[in-house]
Every structure is written in C-alpha cells, then in structure tokens.
Amino acid sequence: MRAQTVYENIEFQRGRNPKRTLGIGKAAQIDQWFKKWAPDAAYEIDDDLNIYVEGSLYLNNTNITSLPDNLKFHGNLNLRYTDITSLPDNLSVSRSLFPDSLKVEQSLYLSGTKITSLPDDLKLRGDLYLQSTKLTSLPDNLKVGGDLHLRGTNITSLPDDLEVRGSIYKDF
C-alpha cells in the first residue's frame, strides 16, 4: 500500500498569531477563559501574553477557581463568593506595571472566597473586602487607601507595617 499525501488549505488571519487562529497555544487558552468567564470584557493579549482589560471584572458568585497570569486592567476586581484560593502572578489592577508588587487602583472584592493568602506588598487606592475568607493573617507591607473589611475572618492581629487610610472593620 502506498502512502498518499493530503494537502489542506488553512486560512490565517493577517496580523494574528497562527496558533491563536487555529485555537491552540496559550493565547487561545486565554481566549477560552474570557469566553467562559467574562464574555463581554474587552481585552487584548500582547506578544508576551500580557492581558490588558479595559474596565472592571465582575466575577462574583461564579464557580471560577483561578485567574490567568499577567492580567492587567483598570477598574474594580470583584471576586466575592468565588472559589478563588490565590491571586495570579503579575496581577495589576490598573494600566501601570508594578513588577515587584500588586497594585490595585480601585477596590478589591475578595469576600466569601476561599483565598488563604495575599501577596506581600499589596497596595490599593480603594477598599479591600476580605469578609468571611479563610485568611488567618495579612501580608507584609499592606497599604489600603480606603477601608479594610475583615469581619468574619480568623485574623487575630494586624501587621506592624499595615497602612490603612480609611477604617478597619473587624471583630477582635
């Protein structure tokens, strides 16, 4: 039996990564994540797989368990009552890049999540909502420009270097 050569014509979109066009590779996985969890979000993926989202992400009350790495957006991040246990690498909730720390320009909503730790050097301009989480401690060098909501957590002490410009809500 003789082998036959089969030729197939595959159409690629000009100026777009062929892997993404074919639905394979990391960019395609990111596209699938957005189709499932944030279908209305406007986003772009650069050549280094940084993801830029314009606006806020409201993922509260979903079954989401993780966010993609290198996620950068301007607006609020609402993860209330999700199964998130940790935040991704290089998360930036603003248009600026802060490689050594997570910086949030707005508020971060993590109430009711399964998150067990926060990254060191977390900086927020707005409020940080951590009610009813599994957290037992706060990270080093945490700076909150608004209010810090800790009711319903097992946090029993606050770090010496904690900075909060608003109020702290906690039942000690």
BELCOR-V29525 format. One line per field, one symbol per residue. phi: phi as a letter, one per 20 degrees, with the letter a starting at -180 (. if undefined). A space follows every 10 residues. Layout:
BEGIN
phi: ???
END
This chain:
BEGIN
phi: .efdeddced edefmcggff gencnfffff gfgfffdbfe febcdefemf dddeoedddf ldefdbdffm ecbdpedddg ldefdbeffl fceaeedcfe becdfddddc gmeefdbcff mfccedecdc gldefdbdff mfccfdeddc fmdefdbdff efcceedddb ee
END
